[in-house]
Amino acid sequence: MRIYENLFIVKPDATEEEIDHLVEQMSKNVATSGGTVDKVDKWGKRRLAYRVAKHREGHYVLMQFTAGPETVSEFERRLRVQDSVIKFLTVRIDETLKRLEKRRKEREKRAHRRPPSAVAQPSLAAQMLGGDSGAHPAPGLPSQPAPAQSSPAPAQPTTGTEE
């Protein structure tokens, strides 16, 4: 069994009852062929990126289900013959989920190998500059006092007449 996501767009003039009926009908189709519907998200009425069948808006519905490949072909066939469905797209996501899970496990494995640092180490740049505020000198470097910064005296305003 594989995990799929199907996003289909229903005509904007369809009522909520019609959309609910269509979702229920498609869920029954998946269930009768041995699959399970994992989740159904109704995104509501949204503007389309481009005109599809003379429509600029549509009701978006996302269904995630677990089924075999023959179920997906039947699911798509039924969506094609529905007059209220403008467009649909089915994507297999189980391989992506496996890849993300593998990445997460590798990240956790690396985190366990790394020793927990109780005291935050200053960055290499801060060590080379002698610390960020001069509170702790960098190991191996002599401690030097911070140079005093002097600002030049403000210039005296001059007037057009000299005495």
C-alpha positions in Angstrom: 0.0 0.0 0.0 1.2 3.5 -0.9 0.3 6.9 0.4 -1.1 9.4 -2.1 -2.3 13.0 -2.0 -5.0 14.1 -4.4 -5.9 17.8 -4.8 -8.9 18.5 -6.9 -10.7 21.8 -7.7 -14.5 22.0 -7.8 -16.4 24.6 -9.8 -16.9 27.8 -7.8 -20.7 27.7 -8.1 -20.9 24.3 -6.4 -22.6 24.3 -3.0 -21.1 22.9 0.2 -23.5 20.0 0.1 -22.4 19.1 -3.4 -18.7 19.2 -2.3 -19.4 17.1 0.8 -21.3 14.6 -1.4 -18.3 14.4 -3.8 -15.8 13.9 -1.0 -18.0 11.2 0.5 -18.4 9.5 -2.8 -14.6 9.5 -3.5 -13.9 8.3 0.1 -16.3 5.3 -0.5 -14.5 4.6 -3.7 -11.1 4.3 -1.9 -12.6 2.3 0.9 -14.3 -0.3 -1.4 -11.1 -1.0 -3.2 -9.2 -1.7 0.0 -7.7 1.6 0.8 -8.1 4.1 3.7 -8.7 7.8 3.6 -6.2 9.4 6.1 -7.3 13.0 5.9 -9.5 15.4 4.0 -8.8 19.2 4.0 -11.2 21.6 2.4 -9.3 24.7 1.6 -12.3 26.7 0.5 -12.8 29.0 -2.5 -9.6 30.3 -3.9 -8.5 32.2 -6.9 -6.8 30.1 -9.7 -3.4 31.0 -11.1 -4.9 30.9 -14.6 -8.3 30.4 -16.2 -9.5 26.8 -16.3 -12.6 26.0 -18.2 -13.7 29.6 -18.1 -13.4 29.8 -14.3 -11.1 32.1 -12.3 -12.0 30.6 -8.9 -12.6 27.1 -7.5 -13.1 25.2 -4.3 -9.9 23.3 -3.3 -10.1 19.9 -1.6 -7.1 17.9 -0.5 -7.4 14.2 0.2 -4.7 12.0 1.6 -5.2 8.3 1.3 -3.4 4.9 1.4 -4.2 2.5 -1.4 -2.8 0.5 -4.3 -2.0 1.9 -7.7 -5.1 0.4 -9.3 -7.2 2.4 -6.8 -5.6 5.6 -7.9 -6.4 5.0 -11.6 -10.0 4.3 -10.7 -10.1 7.4 -8.4 -8.8 9.6 -11.2 -11.2 8.1 -13.7 -14.1 9.0 -11.5 -12.8 12.5 -11.1 -12.5 12.9 -14.9 -16.2 12.0 -15.4 -17.4 14.4 -12.7 -18.8 17.6 -14.2 -18.2 19.7 -11.1 -14.4 18.9 -11.0 -12.4 21.3 -13.1 -8.9 20.0 -12.4 -7.1 17.4 -10.2 -3.6 16.2 -9.4 -2.5 13.0 -7.6 1.0 12.7 -6.1 2.6 9.7 -4.4 4.1 10.9 -1.1 5.2 7.8 0.7 8.8 7.9 -0.7 9.1 11.6 0.4 7.8 10.7 3.9 10.4 7.9 4.1 13.2 10.2 3.0 12.2 12.9 5.6 12.0 10.3 8.3 15.5 9.0 7.4 16.8 12.6 7.5 15.2 13.2 10.9 16.8 10.0 12.4 20.2 11.0 11.1 19.9 14.4 12.6 18.9 12.9 16.0 21.9 10.5 15.7 24.3 13.4 15.2 22.8 15.3 18.1 23.4 12.4 20.4 27.0 12.1 19.4 27.7 15.7 20.0 28.6 16.4 23.7 26.3 18.8 25.4 28.1 22.1 26.1 27.1 23.5 29.5 29.0 26.8 29.0 28.7 28.6 25.7 32.1 28.8 24.0 33.0 32.2 22.5 33.3 32.2 18.7 36.7 32.0 17.1 36.5 35.6 16.0 35.8 36.7 19.6 38.7 34.6 20.8 41.1 36.2 18.3 39.9 39.7 19.2 40.5 39.0 22.9 36.8 38.4 23.8 33.7 40.3 23.1 33.7 42.6 26.1 37.2 42.0 27.5 35.7 40.0 30.4 37.6 36.8 29.7 40.9 36.9 27.7 41.2 34.3 25.0 43.3 31.2 26.0 46.8 31.5 24.7 46.6 35.2 23.9 48.0 37.9 26.3 45.4 40.1 27.7 45.6 43.7 26.4 43.7 46.6 27.6 41.2 48.0 25.1 42.6 51.1 23.4 41.0 54.4 24.6 39.0 56.1 21.9 39.3 59.8 21.9 37.1 62.0 19.8 38.4 65.1 18.2 37.3 68.4 19.8 34.5 70.1 17.9 35.6 72.8 15.5 34.9 76.4 16.5 32.4 78.1 14.3 34.0 80.9 12.3 32.3 84.0 11.4 32.9 86.1 8.3 34.9 88.8 10.2 38.3 88.3 11.7 39.7 90.7 14.3 
